[in-house]
Amino acid sequence: MKVERINDEIIVRIKADKDPEWIQSLLNYLKYEELTSKSIATEKDFEELIESVKKERSKMRQSKTE
């Protein structure tokens, strides 16, 4: 693995023999960190959002099966 800093970016090079699912999981986590780095939301806010999304997703699934 190689890490470089160029201007305002960090570039990480990983050998191609790594599991693509692991790499995607890592990239998802890094994206999450990037998006939430300046968030003032609380844990409770996140929990409420998650529950709301789950309910809406469930409604969508039910409407597709009807």
C-alpha positions in Angstrom: 0.0 0.0 0.0 1.2 3.5 -0.9 -0.1 6.8 0.5 0.6 10.1 -1.2 -0.5 13.6 -0.4 -1.0 15.8 -3.4 -2.3 19.3 -2.9 -5.5 18.9 -0.9 -5.9 15.2 -1.5 -4.6 12.0 -0.2 -4.1 9.2 -2.7 -4.0 5.6 -1.5 -2.7 2.8 -3.8 -3.7 -0.7 -3.0 -2.5 -3.8 -4.8 -5.1 -5.2 -7.2 -5.1 -8.7 -5.6 -7.2 -7.4 -2.7 -10.9 -8.4 -2.3 -13.0 -5.9 -4.2 -15.8 -6.1 -1.6 -13.3 -5.2 1.2 -12.1 -2.3 -0.8 -15.7 -1.1 -1.5 -16.5 -1.4 2.2 -13.4 0.7 3.1 -14.3 3.3 0.5 -17.9 3.5 1.8 -16.5 4.1 5.3 -14.2 6.8 4.0 -17.1 8.5 2.2 -19.2 8.3 5.3 -16.3 10.0 7.3 -16.0 12.7 4.6 -19.7 13.4 4.6 -20.2 13.5 8.4 -16.9 15.2 9.4 -18.6 18.6 10.0 -22.0 17.2 11.0 -23.6 18.5 14.2 -26.2 15.7 14.2 -26.4 13.6 17.3 -26.6 9.8 17.6 -30.3 10.2 18.4 -30.7 12.1 15.1 -29.1 9.3 13.2 -31.2 6.6 14.9 -34.4 8.5 14.0 -33.3 8.9 10.4 -32.4 5.2 10.2 -35.8 4.2 11.5 -37.6 6.6 9.1 -35.7 5.2 6.2 -36.4 1.6 7.2 -40.1 2.3 7.4 -40.2 4.0 4.0 -38.2 1.2 2.5 -40.6 -1.4 3.9 -43.6 0.6 2.5 -41.9 0.6 -0.9 -41.3 -3.1 -0.9 -44.9 -3.8 0.1 -46.3 -1.6 -2.7 -44.1 -3.4 -5.2 -45.4 -6.8 -4.2 -49.1 -5.8 -4.3 
